[in-house]
Amino acid sequence: MKIILSTDYFPPYIGGAANHVKLLANRLSLEGHEVLIVTRKVSPSLVPSFYSTKLEMPSAVHFIRATFLDIDPPLADPFLMFGLFQYRKLLKTADIIHCHGTDALSYCLLKGSTSPPLLCSIHDFWPICVRRDLMSSKNTGEVPHNCKYCIYKQADYRFNLLGKSFLLTNTVGNVANILRRCNMALLDDHVDRFVAVSDYVKTCLVKEGFSESKIDVVYNWVDVDAFRRNIETRGFRLSGLHRLAFIGNLHINKGLHILIRALPFLRKQLGEFLLTVVGEGPHMSYFQRLAHKLGVDDVTEFTGRLPNIPLRKLLVKSSALIVPSIWPEPCPTVILEAMASGVPVVAAEIGGIPELVSDSHTGLLFRPGDPYDLCEKVASLLSDQNRLLLMREKSVRRARERFDIEVGLGKITGIYEKATMN
């Protein structure tokens, strides 16, 4: 097959969806498919200094680097549409076009009767929520039905276009709600198959009116063998200082403040431990001040972003990965990476997370936003070494059986074949 993978971001840009598409492109090329990646041009200023802008990919993988506008809320991108129109003859020779972001809207507007089947993977909630996170003013995680009520009670939400930010008013809020509905209708009419990254995402889409019969569920994936090699060289650590890891964007939605608030109670129960926070984000200084205020800055280290190899080494040396999100995360790849590394996960029971973490088997789930419950779950896990060891073994097994790249690749190619036959 000749497969076009289109994505807003692709390495060297960092992100779960970017790495997801890279791994998919590599494996498809190894299966003998010809892959064309359509993505944005690389801006070195947006790439961390430790990442090279040069990208090594198989010879069967080709690129079109186009200009993408950063438009929020999601709209069809006129710059991308212009670039796609220039390559329209090439695009028509493809067997499948598989989008991984808001770029799907541009393909929908250009789709004709002779265009190849169009697939769209949904990695967050952008088709049904202009904030992309279902975080209403009450933080309920419910699908919003009124953008004006949901968004515009939050003063930090702005309309972003051409690098300029505009505070949204009620009038613009009503327009954004209309655009959201138009986008949903456009996608449901022109996309042949949707790929949701969890059952939770599929449920939200169906609740908002998307055709259930057009939605398949394929979880994010991880190369288990790559992480397994790390485990086999180090063995399982059962003694010494307990190390907890938080890996992610330092945004309030990630719930790091919940974890930091749990640390004083955890110290009373466990004694000494170390929390390593990996990542950057708009609320980093707030989290650092909070750790200092609560007197736990001596057991909390902020590393910033880390390259892949040091990040993997840190992960496999951790006693547990903590995922305290307060937004309904669809399918956090970091959880899959921890499981593949044999690291138990203590995570909030929200969004698609319960589909990944088998409670009391590969990790523990706690009530979202509750630092006391988080403390109890972490303490109970780390105080029982036999249970910890058993969870490590079960985590690797579950990752291999359900979330390995080979499992996901089989499902994706099956969806490709189904779409081309219809």
Secondary structure, DSSP 8 states (H G I E B T S, - for coil): -EEEEE-S--TTS-SHHHHHHHHHHHHHHHTT-EEEEEEE---GGGS-TTS-S-----TTEEEEEE-----BS----HHHHHHHHHTHHHHHT-SEEEE-STTHHHHHHH--TTS--EEEEESSSTTT-TTSS---TT------S-HHHHHTTSTT-EEEETTEEEE--HHHHHHHHHHHHHHHHHHHHH-SEEEESSHHHHHHHHHTT--GGGEEE----B-HHHHHHHHHHH----SSSEEEEEES---GGG-HHHHHHHHHHHHHHH-SEEEEEE---TTHHHHHHHHHHTT-GGGEEEEE---HHHHHHHHHT-SEEEE--SS--S--HHHHHHHHTT--EEEES-TTHHHHS-BTTTEEEE-TT-HHHHHHHHHHHHT-HHHHHHHHHHHHHHHHHHSBHHHHHHHHHHHHHHHHH-
